[in-house]
Amino acid sequence: MRGKLTPSFVVTRPLRPLGDLLQRVLRRFTSRPPESASTSTAPVAESQTDSDSERRLSFMLESVPVNLWSTDARLNITFSQGAGLHLIGTGGNEQVGMTLYEVLKTRDPGFTPLAAHLRALQGELVRYEVDWRGRSFETRVEPLRSADGHITGTVGIAIDITDRKTLYEAVRKQNVYFASLFESAPQAIAILDETDHIMRINSEFTALFGYAEAEAVGASINDLIVPPELVQEGESFTAKVAAGESIRTESLRRHKDGHPFWVAIAATPFHAGDEPARVYAMYHDITARKKAEEELQALLLVDELTGLWNRRAFITLSEQALKQAIRMERDVLMIFIDVDHLKQINDTWGHLAGDRALIDTARVLRDSVREADIIARLGGDEFVALMAVDSDQTAELVCERIKARVASHNVETPREHTLSLSVGATRSKAEGMMLADLLAQADTALYEQKRGRGRSPVFSE
């Protein structure tokens, strides 16, 4: 049997009225004088009240898992009853006539149950928990007093709390398990209240966002990690989850040092009793994935050999450029370029030389146009450029610039062959013009130049 004494000042209030009731009724059980019709002077009303108390006590003892007992001043057991006795394999009143020492099988005054009764004989009210025969009991022992107030023994009551302790232990283990999972989770986790304020974070949250628990708890999640331009989005997320909706999304969040980064967000609502809804939010850094996606997207839009935009990207970007030129009321210039004699270069010096010719062309075109202009390799030996123009001389200026770059290249970068380009250009009002029409007109101009009609001296063969 194991137990632990509790000071009398922590005894819960609800037991005090019960103790008073037990003492009154036990007086009748343990010190009732012999009754006779001639000598009884107790009023009928008092007798009826005592009978009602006995019936209530008897009902409680037989239906509730409690043990009730009393002893005299020498710790002889004078009463023992209760449904809780059956839980430890003992019948009612089986222990009556035995001493408490015999029942407890010890005279050690430091043994918790015995110490409690000895203190009760000194006038103290003692409460303790004890494990006995595989069951757990919350026990209360107090003095039993005579009518004149003298202590005549002790009275005790033990309530079986085995199931309650088992449930408490299960809840405690569950809380420990949750705390362990919460703290060791690979994702950053924050628990928020219904007003977006942080109630709890784990160590991964600190690692990801840079805030210690003391800095984070009590602060608004939006003030802490949401970029100013996304605060409304953050508030919307929390409102949805607090209303019962789970969300999964990706967005930018902010480190303590101010730099933004991409995170995957998973937020779920939960309730704790009658408290307002809480938000369980998890954050996972996806910066590397986003970067990989951007690189992959770039590969889908960039010509692998030359590094220029490919056909797909050119069409998308040019359509946007046309819309912008319309808003600015500017003309557009479409230039079609191809590499002369590319097949001959491949056949004579090999495909590596042909690839170098294409790369050289891309370099020449980059050096010949502005950064805002769109240049692309459409495929094979065909290149194209689109730019907004302000004057009638723009086309001529661009062609002259390309001519100069080609000449410089042939001097500065000796190859087995010289670089030769053909070009065709068309200028048009942006409004009402379709990209396909511009491409067709520039293509026609190119082949007219290649056939010698309207041949420009910009390019040499």
C-alpha positions, 0 to 999 in steps of 0.5 A: 500500500502506498500513500501520500498525506495532504495538509488539511488546508488543501482539503476540498470544500465539497467533502466538509458537509459530507464529513459532518453528515457521516459524523452525525450518522455514525454517532447513531451507529456507534453510540446509540443507547438501547431503545425502550418505549418507556425511556425514549424521550427523542422527539418523533421529528428528530428520529425521523430526520435521523432515519432519513439520514441513515437511508441516504447514507445507506443508499450512497454506500451501496451504490457509490464506490466508497468505503466508510469506516470509523475507529475508537480512540484505540484505533479499533474498527467500529464500523466498515461499510461501502460498495468500494470494499467489494472492489478490494475483495472485502465485505461490509463490516468484516473488519469490525472488531479488528484493530487498524494495525491488523488491517494495515499489517503495520505499527509504523507511525510513518506509514501514511494511512496509520499516520493519518489516523494518528493525526486525526486523533490529535484533532487534524483533518487529513487527506491522502491518496493511497493505492491498495490491492490494485485500486486507487483511493482518495481518502479523508480521515478526521476526528470523531467527537462526542456530544461534548466535543471530545475526540472519541475516535476517527471517521474515514471515507475513501473514494475509489478514483482508479478509473479517474486516475487511469483516464488522467494518466491516459490524457497525460500520456496523450499530452506528452505524446502530442507535445513530443510530436509538436516539438519534433515535427519537421514543419514549423508549427504555430497555434493561433487564437481567433484574432491571429495572435500566437499561442504556441510555437515549436522549435522548427518555427524558431529555426525557420522564421528566426523568432524565439518563443518569448518573442513570438507568443502573444504577437500577431502572426501577421505582424511577425511573419507576413509581408505588409502587402500580404497582411490582408491575405493572412487575415483572410486565411485565419478567418476561414480556418477559424470558421471551420475551413482547412486550407492548403496554399503557398505564399511568401512569408518573412524572416525576422531579418526581413528577407521573404521566402516561399512557404507551403501553408497547411492550416486546420481548425480545432477546438479546446472545450468551450473555448473559441476556435483555434488555428493549427498552422504548419509552414514548410520552406519551399524556396528550393522547390520554387527556384527549381520550378522557375529554372524549369520554367525558364528552360521551357521558355529559353532556347537551350543553345543560344540562351535567347527566348524560344518561339513559345516565349517570344509569342507570349512576350510579343503579345504583351509588348503589342498591348503596351505599344497600343497604350503608349501609341507607338509603332513597332518594328519586327526584324526577321534574321537568319544565318546565311549558309548554315547548312554549308557550314555544317557540311563543311566544318561540322555541326559544332561549327554550325552551333558556334555560328548560331551562338555568335548570331545571338551575341551579335543581336544582343549587342545590337538591340536594347535590353527592353527589346524582345529577341528570340530564336524561332528555330533552325537558322531563324531569329526574330526581334520586336521593338517599339520605335519612336522615329522613322530612322529606327529600322535603319539605325538598328540595321546599321548597328547589326552590320557593325557588330557582325563586322567587329565579330568577324575581325575579333573572333576568327572562325573557319568561316565569316558570319553572314546574316540576312535580315527583313524588317517591317514597321507598323502601327501597333493598334489593329496589328496581329503578331502573326501578320507582323511575322509574315511581313518581316519574313517576306521582307527577309526573303526579298532581301535574300533574293536581291530585291531591295537588298540592304548593304547591311549584310554581306554573304 
